[in-house]
């Protein structure tokens, strides 16, 4: 086991660096991205109405953040598995999930009241955090082990 770790030093350092960049994005989210819902969801949002927001800047900020997280996640997947097929599959999944999630987010904002705050919270969470990475890595690892 120790020998495997020593043989994969470069891979470990690259993955650690990419995870660090993901952490930097999270640490500086308030400076980098327009998101009036960040402060909203830190409060007692179940009893509050939605904050005022500008649709286009919010869409671009969430899209940019999603694709930034996705690009770093795809890099992590590629470094871990060295498989272009898995990276292509993951990028297709990221694109499909983006279309579904961004549509759901803005539909919830447009056509729901504050009773759906929980749903909006989780849809937004999947858009702004690299949660799919936590799902894809174990799934791809399991798939590799089965082959």
FENNOR-V845840 format. One record per residue. N is the residue number from 0. RES is the residue in one letter. BURIAL is I if it has 24 or more other ideal C-beta (glycine too) atoms within 12 Angstrom, else O. D_FIRST is the distance of its C-alpha to the first C-alpha in Angstrom with 1 decimal. Layout:
<<N/RES/BURIAL/D_FIRST> <N/RES/BURIAL/D_FIRST>>
//
This chain:
<<0/X/O/0.0> <1/X/O/3.8> <2/X/O/5.3> <3/X/O/5.1> <4/X/O/6.4> <5/X/O/8.8> <6/X/O/9.9> <7/X/O/10.9> <8/X/O/12.7> <9/X/O/16.0> <10/X/O/15.1> <11/X/O/13.9> <12/X/O/17.1> <13/X/O/19.2> <14/X/I/18.3> <15/X/O/18.8> <16/X/O/22.1> <17/X/I/23.2> <18/X/I/22.6> <19/X/O/24.5> <20/X/O/27.3> <21/X/I/27.4> <22/X/O/27.8> <23/X/O/30.5> <24/X/I/32.4> <25/X/O/32.4> <26/X/O/33.4> <27/X/O/36.3> <28/X/I/37.4> <29/X/O/40.8> <30/X/O/41.6> <31/X/O/40.2> <32/X/I/41.4> <33/X/I/44.7> <34/X/I/43.9> <35/X/I/46.7> <36/X/I/44.7> <37/X/I/42.2> <38/X/O/44.7> <39/X/I/46.2> <40/X/O/43.0> <41/X/O/42.4> <42/X/O/45.8> <43/X/O/47.2> <44/X/I/47.2> <45/X/O/48.2> <46/X/O/51.7> <47/X/O/52.1> <48/X/O/53.3> <49/X/I/51.3> <50/X/O/51.6> <51/X/O/53.5> <52/X/I/51.5> <53/X/O/52.2> <54/X/O/50.9> <55/X/O/50.3> <56/X/O/48.5> <57/X/I/46.3> <58/X/O/45.5> <59/X/O/44.6> <60/X/I/42.5> <61/X/I/40.5> <62/X/I/40.1> <63/X/I/39.0> <64/X/I/36.4> <65/X/I/35.2> <66/X/I/34.8> <67/X/I/33.2> <68/X/I/30.5> <69/X/I/30.3> <70/X/I/29.9> <71/X/I/27.1> <72/X/I/25.4> <73/X/I/25.9> <74/X/I/24.4> <75/X/I/21.2> <76/X/I/21.1> <77/X/I/21.7> <78/X/I/19.1> <79/X/I/16.4> <80/X/I/17.7> <81/X/O/19.8> <82/X/O/22.4> <83/X/O/26.0> <84/X/O/27.1> <85/X/I/24.9> <86/X/I/26.2> <87/X/O/29.7> <88/X/O/29.5> <89/X/I/28.2> <90/X/I/31.0> <91/X/O/33.5> <92/X/I/32.4> <93/X/I/32.6> <94/X/O/36.1> <95/X/O/37.3> <96/X/I/36.0> <97/X/I/37.7> <98/X/O/41.0> <99/X/O/40.9> <100/X/I/39.9> <101/X/I/42.2> <102/X/O/45.0> <103/X/I/44.4> <104/X/I/44.2> <105/X/I/47.6> <106/X/O/49.2> <107/X/I/48.3> <108/X/I/49.8> <109/X/O/52.9> <110/X/O/53.8> <111/X/O/52.5> <112/X/O/53.6> <113/X/O/51.6> <114/X/O/50.9> <115/X/O/47.9> <116/X/I/46.2> <117/X/O/43.1> <118/X/O/42.7> <119/X/I/43.3> <120/X/I/40.8> <121/X/O/38.0> <122/X/I/39.0> <123/X/I/39.1> <124/X/I/35.7> <125/X/I/34.2> <126/X/I/36.1> <127/X/I/35.2> <128/X/I/31.6> <129/X/I/28.5> <130/X/I/28.1> <131/X/I/27.7> <132/X/I/24.4> <133/X/O/23.1> <134/X/O/24.4> <135/X/I/23.5> <136/X/I/19.8> <137/X/O/19.0> <138/X/O/21.7> <139/X/I/20.5> <140/X/O/16.9> <141/X/O/18.5> <142/X/O/20.8> <143/X/O/18.2> <144/X/O/16.5> <145/X/O/20.0> <146/X/O/20.9>>
//
